[in-house]
Amino acid sequence: MIKSYAYCVIVLRPVDTAQMYGNEPQVAQALAHFLKTTNTPRSEIYLTTKWNPPQPLAEPGVDSETVYRELRKSHDLFITEHGLEYIDLALVHQSRPGPQGRANHWQAMVRAQEEGWVKDIGVSNQ
C-alpha cells in the first residue's frame, strides 16, 4: 500500500482539473512548462479532467457527432494548444438529463478513447 501511494505521488504526479473549476488553461500551461523545463516524460504525469457538457448537447435531436466535436474542442486545450499528447482520465463531470443526452455524451467519450487521445473514461457525478 505505501509503495503504491509513493509511486502515485512521486512517480505519476497526479493532476486533477475540470472545466467547472475554471483553471484548465492555467493547469495546461503549467504542465507543459513543467514537462519542458524538467525534462519529465509525459508518462509520469497522470492528468485527469472533467468535461461539463453544455445543456444544449442533451436536448432531443442533437446527434452524437456534434457532442463529439464539442468534447474534442474542450480537450484540445491540453492536447493541441499545450502539446500534452493525451489525457489519462476524462470524466463526464455531471451527466445532463435525458437518456439520449447521456448516451451521446458516453459515445463521444468512447470515441475519444478509441482514437487514443483519452486513455480512460468515466463519470464523476451522476
CNS distance restraints for C-alpha pairs under 8 A (distance, minus, plus):
assign (resid   1 and name CA) (resid   5 and name CA) 6.24 0.50 0.50
assign (resid   2 and name CA) (resid   6 and name CA) 6.06 0.50 0.50
assign (resid   3 and name CA) (resid   7 and name CA) 6.03 0.50 0.50
assign (resid   4 and name CA) (resid   8 and name CA) 6.28 0.50 0.50
assign (resid   5 and name CA) (resid   9 and name CA) 6.24 0.50 0.50
assign (resid   6 and name CA) (resid  10 and name CA) 5.69 0.50 0.50
assign (resid   6 and name CA) (resid  11 and name CA) 7.56 0.50 0.50
assign (resid   7 and name CA) (resid  11 and name CA) 5.03 0.50 0.50
assign (resid   7 and name CA) (resid  12 and name CA) 6.42 0.50 0.50
assign (resid   8 and name CA) (resid  12 and name CA) 4.78 0.50 0.50
assign (resid   8 and name CA) (resid  13 and name CA) 6.19 0.50 0.50
assign (resid   8 and name CA) (resid  14 and name CA) 6.83 0.50 0.50
assign (resid   9 and name CA) (resid  13 and name CA) 5.16 0.50 0.50
assign (resid   9 and name CA) (resid  14 and name CA) 6.71 0.50 0.50
assign (resid  11 and name CA) (resid  44 and name CA) 5.77 0.50 0.50
assign (resid  11 and name CA) (resid  45 and name CA) 7.83 0.50 0.50
assign (resid  12 and name CA) (resid  43 and name CA) 7.46 0.50 0.50
assign (resid  12 and name CA) (resid  44 and name CA) 4.45 0.50 0.50
assign (resid  12 and name CA) (resid  45 and name CA) 5.04 0.50 0.50
assign (resid  12 and name CA) (resid  46 and name CA) 5.73 0.50 0.50
assign (resid  13 and name CA) (resid  44 and name CA) 6.34 0.50 0.50
assign (resid  13 and name CA) (resid  45 and name CA) 4.98 0.50 0.50
assign (resid  13 and name CA) (resid  46 and name CA) 6.08 0.50 0.50
assign (resid  14 and name CA) (resid  45 and name CA) 5.92 0.50 0.50
assign (resid  14 and name CA) (resid  46 and name CA) 4.57 0.50 0.50
assign (resid  14 and name CA) (resid  47 and name CA) 6.14 0.50 0.50
assign (resid  14 and name CA) (resid  48 and name CA) 7.65 0.50 0.50
assign (resid  15 and name CA) (resid  45 and name CA) 7.12 0.50 0.50
assign (resid  15 and name CA) (resid  46 and name CA) 5.98 0.50 0.50
assign (resid  15 and name CA) (resid  47 and name CA) 4.95 0.50 0.50
assign (resid  15 and name CA) (resid  48 and name CA) 6.07 0.50 0.50
assign (resid  16 and name CA) (resid  47 and name CA) 6.18 0.50 0.50
assign (resid  16 and name CA) (resid  48 and name CA) 4.81 0.50 0.50
assign (resid  16 and name CA) (resid  49 and name CA) 5.87 0.50 0.50
assign (resid  17 and name CA) (resid  21 and name CA) 6.79 0.50 0.50
assign (resid  17 and name CA) (resid  23 and name CA) 6.96 0.50 0.50
assign (resid  17 and name CA) (resid  24 and name CA) 6.26 0.50 0.50
assign (resid  17 and name CA) (resid  27 and name CA) 7.43 0.50 0.50
assign (resid  17 and name CA) (resid  47 and name CA) 7.97 0.50 0.50
assign (resid  17 and name CA) (resid  48 and name CA) 6.27 0.50 0.50
assign (resid  17 and name CA) (resid  49 and name CA) 4.78 0.50 0.50
assign (resid  17 and name CA) (resid  50 and name CA) 6.63 0.50 0.50
assign (resid  18 and name CA) (resid  22 and name CA) 7.02 0.50 0.50
assign (resid  18 and name CA) (resid  23 and name CA) 7.19 0.50 0.50
assign (resid  18 and name CA) (resid  24 and name CA) 6.36 0.50 0.50
assign (resid  18 and name CA) (resid  49 and name CA) 4.88 0.50 0.50
assign (resid  18 and name CA) (resid  50 and name CA) 4.41 0.50 0.50
assign (resid  18 and name CA) (resid  51 and name CA) 6.44 0.50 0.50
assign (resid  18 and name CA) (resid  52 and name CA) 7.90 0.50 0.50
assign (resid  18 and name CA) (resid  93 and name CA) 7.72 0.50 0.50
assign (resid  19 and name CA) (resid  23 and name CA) 7.08 0.50 0.50
assign (resid  19 and name CA) (resid  24 and name CA) 6.25 0.50 0.50
assign (resid  19 and name CA) (resid  49 and name CA) 7.66 0.50 0.50
assign (resid  19 and name CA) (resid  50 and name CA) 6.36 0.50 0.50
assign (resid  19 and name CA) (resid  51 and name CA) 6.06 0.50 0.50
assign (resid  19 and name CA) (resid  52 and name CA) 6.31 0.50 0.50
assign (resid  20 and name CA) (resid  50 and name CA) 7.99 0.50 0.50
assign (resid  20 and name CA) (resid  52 and name CA) 6.86 0.50 0.50
assign (resid  23 and name CA) (resid  27 and name CA) 6.09 0.50 0.50
assign (resid  24 and name CA) (resid  28 and name CA) 5.94 0.50 0.50
assign (resid  24 and name CA) (resid  77 and name CA) 7.90 0.50 0.50
assign (resid  25 and name CA) (resid  29 and name CA) 6.14 0.50 0.50
assign (resid  25 and name CA) (resid  77 and name CA) 6.94 0.50 0.50
assign (resid  26 and name CA) (resid  30 and name CA) 6.00 0.50 0.50
assign (resid  27 and name CA) (resid  31 and name CA) 6.02 0.50 0.50
assign (resid  28 and name CA) (resid  32 and name CA) 6.15 0.50 0.50
assign (resid  28 and name CA) (resid  77 and name CA) 7.17 0.50 0.50
assign (resid  28 and name CA) (resid  78 and name CA) 5.52 0.50 0.50
assign (resid  28 and name CA) (resid  82 and name CA) 6.31 0.50 0.50
assign (resid  28 and name CA) (resid  84 and name CA) 7.83 0.50 0.50
assign (resid  29 and name CA) (resid  33 and name CA) 6.15 0.50 0.50
assign (resid  29 and name CA) (resid  82 and name CA) 6.36 0.50 0.50
assign (resid  30 and name CA) (resid  34 and name CA) 6.01 0.50 0.50
assign (resid  31 and name CA) (resid  35 and name CA) 6.09 0.50 0.50
assign (resid  31 and name CA) (resid  84 and name CA) 7.95 0.50 0.50
assign (resid  32 and name CA) (resid  36 and name CA) 6.19 0.50 0.50
assign (resid  32 and name CA) (resid  82 and name CA) 5.92 0.50 0.50
assign (resid  32 and name CA) (resid  83 and name CA) 7.00 0.50 0.50
assign (resid  32 and name CA) (resid  84 and name CA) 6.60 0.50 0.50
assign (resid  33 and name CA) (resid  37 and name CA) 6.00 0.50 0.50
assign (resid  34 and name CA) (resid  38 and name CA) 5.87 0.50 0.50
assign (resid  34 and name CA) (resid  39 and name CA) 7.90 0.50 0.50
assign (resid  34 and name CA) (resid  40 and name CA) 7.52 0.50 0.50
assign (resid  35 and name CA) (resid  39 and name CA) 5.47 0.50 0.50
assign (resid  35 and name CA) (resid  40 and name CA) 4.90 0.50 0.50
assign (resid  35 and name CA) (resid  41 and name CA) 6.70 0.50 0.50
assign (resid  35 and name CA) (resid  42 and name CA) 6.83 0.50 0.50
assign (resid  36 and name CA) (resid  40 and name CA) 7.13 0.50 0.50
assign (resid  40 and name CA) (resid  44 and name CA) 6.95 0.50 0.50
assign (resid  41 and name CA) (resid  45 and name CA) 7.72 0.50 0.50
assign (resid  42 and name CA) (resid  84 and name CA) 7.09 0.50 0.50
assign (resid  46 and name CA) (resid  87 and name CA) 7.90 0.50 0.50
assign (resid  46 and name CA) (resid  88 and name CA) 5.79 0.50 0.50
assign (resid  46 and name CA) (resid  89 and name CA) 7.83 0.50 0.50
assign (resid  47 and name CA) (resid  87 and name CA) 5.70 0.50 0.50
assign (resid  47 and name CA) (resid  88 and name CA) 5.19 0.50 0.50
assign (resid  47 and name CA) (resid  89 and name CA) 6.39 0.50 0.50
assign (resid  48 and name CA) (resid  87 and name CA) 6.66 0.50 0.50
assign (resid  48 and name CA) (resid  88 and name CA) 5.98 0.50 0.50
assign (resid  48 and name CA) (resid  89 and name CA) 4.61 0.50 0.50
assign (resid  48 and name CA) (resid  90 and name CA) 5.85 0.50 0.50
assign (resid  48 and name CA) (resid  91 and name CA) 7.64 0.50 0.50
assign (resid  49 and name CA) (resid  87 and name CA) 7.60 0.50 0.50
assign (resid  49 and name CA) (resid  89 and name CA) 6.51 0.50 0.50
assign (resid  49 and name CA) (resid  90 and name CA) 5.21 0.50 0.50
assign (resid  49 and name CA) (resid  91 and name CA) 6.33 0.50 0.50
assign (resid  50 and name CA) (resid  90 and name CA) 5.72 0.50 0.50
assign (resid  50 and name CA) (resid  91 and name CA) 4.60 0.50 0.50
assign (resid  50 and name CA) (resid  92 and name CA) 5.59 0.50 0.50
assign (resid  50 and name CA) (resid  93 and name CA) 4.90 0.50 0.50
assign (resid  50 and name CA) (resid 124 and name CA) 7.41 0.50 0.50
assign (resid  51 and name CA) (resid  71 and name CA) 7.36 0.50 0.50
assign (resid  51 and name CA) (resid  74 and name CA) 7.62 0.50 0.50
assign (resid  51 and name CA) (resid  90 and name CA) 7.07 0.50 0.50
assign (resid  51 and name CA) (resid  91 and name CA) 6.04 0.50 0.50
assign (resid  51 and name CA) (resid  92 and name CA) 4.96 0.50 0.50
assign (resid  51 and name CA) (resid  93 and name CA) 5.35 0.50 0.50
assign (resid  51 and name CA) (resid  94 and name CA) 7.98 0.50 0.50
assign (resid  52 and name CA) (resid  92 and name CA) 6.21 0.50 0.50
assign (resid  52 and name CA) (resid  93 and name CA) 5.26 0.50 0.50
assign (resid  52 and name CA) (resid  94 and name CA) 6.20 0.50 0.50
assign (resid  52 and name CA) (resid  95 and name CA) 7.83 0.50 0.50
assign (resid  53 and name CA) (resid  57 and name CA) 6.57 0.50 0.50
assign (resid  53 and name CA) (resid  71 and name CA) 7.70 0.50 0.50
assign (resid  53 and name CA) (resid  92 and name CA) 7.45 0.50 0.50
assign (resid  53 and name CA) (resid  93 and name CA) 7.99 0.50 0.50
assign (resid  53 and name CA) (resid  94 and name CA) 7.71 0.50 0.50
assign (resid  53 and name CA) (resid  95 and name CA) 7.49 0.50 0.50
assign (resid  53 and name CA) (resid  96 and name CA) 7.37 0.50 0.50
assign (resid  53 and name CA) (resid 105 and name CA) 7.62 0.50 0.50
assign (resid  54 and name CA) (resid  58 and name CA) 7.63 0.50 0.50
assign (resid  55 and name CA) (resid  59 and name CA) 7.16 0.50 0.50
assign (resid  55 and name CA) (resid  96 and name CA) 6.69 0.50 0.50
assign (resid  56 and name CA) (resid  62 and name CA) 7.98 0.50 0.50
assign (resid  57 and name CA) (resid  62 and name CA) 6.15 0.50 0.50
assign (resid  57 and name CA) (resid  66 and name CA) 7.82 0.50 0.50
assign (resid  57 and name CA) (resid  67 and name CA) 6.15 0.50 0.50
assign (resid  57 and name CA) (resid 101 and name CA) 6.51 0.50 0.50
assign (resid  58 and name CA) (resid  62 and name CA) 7.01 0.50 0.50
assign (resid  58 and name CA) (resid  96 and name CA) 6.03 0.50 0.50
assign (resid  58 and name CA) (resid  97 and name CA) 6.64 0.50 0.50
assign (resid  58 and name CA) (resid  98 and name CA) 6.65 0.50 0.50
assign (resid  58 and name CA) (resid 100 and name CA) 7.00 0.50 0.50
assign (resid  58 and name CA) (resid 101 and name CA) 3.86 0.50 0.50
assign (resid  58 and name CA) (resid 102 and name CA) 7.02 0.50 0.50
assign (resid  58 and name CA) (resid 104 and name CA) 7.88 0.50 0.50
assign (resid  59 and name CA) (resid  98 and name CA) 7.76 0.50 0.50
assign (resid  59 and name CA) (resid 101 and name CA) 6.45 0.50 0.50
assign (resid  60 and name CA) (resid 100 and name CA) 7.02 0.50 0.50
assign (resid  60 and name CA) (resid 101 and name CA) 7.38 0.50 0.50
assign (resid  62 and name CA) (resid  66 and name CA) 6.86 0.50 0.50
assign (resid  62 and name CA) (resid  67 and name CA) 7.58 0.50 0.50
assign (resid  62 and name CA) (resid 101 and name CA) 7.83 0.50 0.50
assign (resid  63 and name CA) (resid  67 and name CA) 6.77 0.50 0.50
assign (resid  63 and name CA) (resid 104 and name CA) 7.07 0.50 0.50
assign (resid  64 and name CA) (resid  68 and name CA) 6.09 0.50 0.50
assign (resid  64 and name CA) (resid 104 and name CA) 4.80 0.50 0.50
assign (resid  64 and name CA) (resid 105 and name CA) 7.35 0.50 0.50
assign (resid  64 and name CA) (resid 107 and name CA) 6.81 0.50 0.50
assign (resid  64 and name CA) (resid 108 and name CA) 6.56 0.50 0.50
assign (resid  65 and name CA) (resid  69 and name CA) 6.21 0.50 0.50
assign (resid  65 and name CA) (resid 108 and name CA) 7.53 0.50 0.50
assign (resid  66 and name CA) (resid  70 and name CA) 6.40 0.50 0.50
assign (resid  67 and name CA) (resid  71 and name CA) 6.27 0.50 0.50
assign (resid  67 and name CA) (resid 104 and name CA) 6.51 0.50 0.50
assign (resid  67 and name CA) (resid 105 and name CA) 6.44 0.50 0.50
assign (resid  67 and name CA) (resid 108 and name CA) 6.34 0.50 0.50
assign (resid  68 and name CA) (resid  72 and name CA) 6.13 0.50 0.50
assign (resid  68 and name CA) (resid 105 and name CA) 7.60 0.50 0.50
assign (resid  68 and name CA) (resid 107 and name CA) 7.85 0.50 0.50
assign (resid  68 and name CA) (resid 108 and name CA) 4.54 0.50 0.50
assign (resid  68 and name CA) (resid 109 and name CA) 7.54 0.50 0.50
assign (resid  68 and name CA) (resid 111 and name CA) 7.77 0.50 0.50
assign (resid  68 and name CA) (resid 112 and name CA) 7.97 0.50 0.50
assign (resid  69 and name CA) (resid  73 and name CA) 6.06 0.50 0.50
assign (resid  70 and name CA) (resid  74 and name CA) 6.23 0.50 0.50
assign (resid  71 and name CA) (resid  75 and name CA) 6.34 0.50 0.50
assign (resid  71 and name CA) (resid 108 and name CA) 7.05 0.50 0.50
assign (resid  71 and name CA) (resid 109 and name CA) 7.81 0.50 0.50
assign (resid  72 and name CA) (resid  76 and name CA) 5.97 0.50 0.50
assign (resid  72 and name CA) (resid 112 and name CA) 7.78 0.50 0.50
assign (resid  73 and name CA) (resid  77 and name CA) 7.53 0.50 0.50
assign (resid  75 and name CA) (resid  79 and name CA) 6.57 0.50 0.50
assign (resid  76 and name CA) (resid  80 and name CA) 4.97 0.50 0.50
assign (resid  76 and name CA) (resid  81 and name CA) 6.38 0.50 0.50
assign (resid  77 and name CA) (resid  81 and name CA) 5.07 0.50 0.50
assign (resid  77 and name CA) (resid  82 and name CA) 6.51 0.50 0.50
assign (resid  78 and name CA) (resid  82 and name CA) 5.28 0.50 0.50
assign (resid  78 and name CA) (resid  83 and name CA) 6.48 0.50 0.50
assign (resid  78 and name CA) (resid  84 and name CA) 5.62 0.50 0.50
assign (resid  78 and name CA) (resid  85 and name CA) 7.61 0.50 0.50
assign (resid  78 and name CA) (resid  86 and name CA) 7.61 0.50 0.50
assign (resid  78 and name CA) (resid  87 and name CA) 7.73 0.50 0.50
assign (resid  79 and name CA) (resid  83 and name CA) 4.99 0.50 0.50
assign (resid  79 and name CA) (resid  84 and name CA) 4.94 0.50 0.50
assign (resid  79 and name CA) (resid  85 and name CA) 5.00 0.50 0.50
assign (resid  79 and name CA) (resid  86 and name CA) 5.87 0.50 0.50
assign (resid  79 and name CA) (resid  87 and name CA) 7.71 0.50 0.50
assign (resid  79 and name CA) (resid 117 and name CA) 7.79 0.50 0.50
assign (resid  80 and name CA) (resid  84 and name CA) 7.49 0.50 0.50
assign (resid  80 and name CA) (resid  85 and name CA) 7.57 0.50 0.50
assign (resid  85 and name CA) (resid 117 and name CA) 6.93 0.50 0.50
assign (resid  86 and name CA) (resid 116 and name CA) 7.34 0.50 0.50
assign (resid  86 and name CA) (resid 117 and name CA) 4.49 0.50 0.50
assign (resid  86 and name CA) (resid 118 and name CA) 5.60 0.50 0.50
assign (resid  86 and name CA) (resid 119 and name CA) 7.29 0.50 0.50
assign (resid  87 and name CA) (resid 117 and name CA) 6.21 0.50 0.50
assign (resid  87 and name CA) (resid 118 and name CA) 4.75 0.50 0.50
assign (resid  87 and name CA) (resid 119 and name CA) 6.30 0.50 0.50
assign (resid  88 and name CA) (resid 118 and name CA) 5.85 0.50 0.50
assign (resid  88 and name CA) (resid 119 and name CA) 4.87 0.50 0.50
assign (resid  88 and name CA) (resid 120 and name CA) 5.98 0.50 0.50
assign (resid  89 and name CA) (resid 118 and name CA) 6.50 0.50 0.50
assign (resid  89 and name CA) (resid 119 and name CA) 6.05 0.50 0.50
assign (resid  89 and name CA) (resid 120 and name CA) 4.69 0.50 0.50
assign (resid  89 and name CA) (resid 121 and name CA) 5.55 0.50 0.50
assign (resid  89 and name CA) (resid 122 and name CA) 7.63 0.50 0.50
assign (resid  90 and name CA) (resid 109 and name CA) 7.76 0.50 0.50
assign (resid  90 and name CA) (resid 118 and name CA) 6.54 0.50 0.50
assign (resid  90 and name CA) (resid 119 and name CA) 7.89 0.50 0.50
assign (resid  90 and name CA) (resid 120 and name CA) 6.39 0.50 0.50
assign (resid  90 and name CA) (resid 121 and name CA) 4.97 0.50 0.50
assign (resid  90 and name CA) (resid 122 and name CA) 6.57 0.50 0.50
assign (resid  91 and name CA) (resid 121 and name CA) 5.58 0.50 0.50
assign (resid  91 and name CA) (resid 122 and name CA) 4.69 0.50 0.50
assign (resid  91 and name CA) (resid 123 and name CA) 4.91 0.50 0.50
assign (resid  91 and name CA) (resid 124 and name CA) 5.74 0.50 0.50
assign (resid  92 and name CA) (resid 105 and name CA) 7.64 0.50 0.50
assign (resid  92 and name CA) (resid 122 and name CA) 6.43 0.50 0.50
assign (resid  92 and name CA) (resid 123 and name CA) 4.70 0.50 0.50
assign (resid  92 and name CA) (resid 124 and name CA) 5.91 0.50 0.50
assign (resid  92 and name CA) (resid 125 and name CA) 7.66 0.50 0.50
assign (resid  93 and name CA) (resid 123 and name CA) 6.24 0.50 0.50
assign (resid  93 and name CA) (resid 124 and name CA) 4.89 0.50 0.50
assign (resid  93 and name CA) (resid 125 and name CA) 5.77 0.50 0.50
assign (resid  94 and name CA) (resid 123 and name CA) 7.28 0.50 0.50
assign (resid  94 and name CA) (resid 124 and name CA) 6.51 0.50 0.50
assign (resid  94 and name CA) (resid 125 and name CA) 5.04 0.50 0.50
assign (resid  94 and name CA) (resid 126 and name CA) 6.02 0.50 0.50
assign (resid  95 and name CA) (resid 102 and name CA) 6.12 0.50 0.50
assign (resid  95 and name CA) (resid 105 and name CA) 7.82 0.50 0.50
assign (resid  95 and name CA) (resid 123 and name CA) 7.50 0.50 0.50
assign (resid  95 and name CA) (resid 125 and name CA) 7.11 0.50 0.50
assign (resid  95 and name CA) (resid 126 and name CA) 6.03 0.50 0.50
assign (resid  96 and name CA) (resid 101 and name CA) 6.49 0.50 0.50
assign (resid  96 and name CA) (resid 102 and name CA) 6.31 0.50 0.50
assign (resid  97 and name CA) (resid 101 and name CA) 6.67 0.50 0.50
assign (resid  97 and name CA) (resid 102 and name CA) 7.02 0.50 0.50
assign (resid  98 and name CA) (resid 102 and name CA) 6.34 0.50 0.50
assign (resid  99 and name CA) (resid 103 and name CA) 6.04 0.50 0.50
assign (resid 100 and name CA) (resid 104 and name CA) 6.06 0.50 0.50
assign (resid 101 and name CA) (resid 105 and name CA) 6.22 0.50 0.50
assign (resid 102 and name CA) (resid 106 and name CA) 6.19 0.50 0.50
assign (resid 103 and name CA) (resid 107 and name CA) 6.09 0.50 0.50
assign (resid 104 and name CA) (resid 108 and name CA) 6.19 0.50 0.50
assign (resid 105 and name CA) (resid 109 and name CA) 6.40 0.50 0.50
assign (resid 106 and name CA) (resid 110 and name CA) 6.16 0.50 0.50
assign (resid 107 and name CA) (resid 111 and name CA) 6.16 0.50 0.50
assign (resid 108 and name CA) (resid 112 and name CA) 6.27 0.50 0.50
assign (resid 109 and name CA) (resid 113 and name CA) 6.29 0.50 0.50
assign (resid 109 and name CA) (resid 121 and name CA) 6.49 0.50 0.50
assign (resid 110 and name CA) (resid 114 and name CA) 6.14 0.50 0.50
assign (resid 110 and name CA) (resid 121 and name CA) 7.37 0.50 0.50
assign (resid 111 and name CA) (resid 115 and name CA) 6.14 0.50 0.50
assign (resid 112 and name CA) (resid 116 and name CA) 6.34 0.50 0.50
assign (resid 112 and name CA) (resid 117 and name CA) 6.00 0.50 0.50
assign (resid 112 and name CA) (resid 118 and name CA) 5.62 0.50 0.50
assign (resid 113 and name CA) (resid 117 and name CA) 6.31 0.50 0.50
assign (resid 113 and name CA) (resid 118 and name CA) 4.72 0.50 0.50
assign (resid 113 and name CA) (resid 119 and name CA) 5.58 0.50 0.50
assign (resid 113 and name CA) (resid 120 and name CA) 6.50 0.50 0.50
assign (resid 113 and name CA) (resid 121 and name CA) 7.15 0.50 0.50
assign (resid 114 and name CA) (resid 118 and name CA) 7.98 0.50 0.50
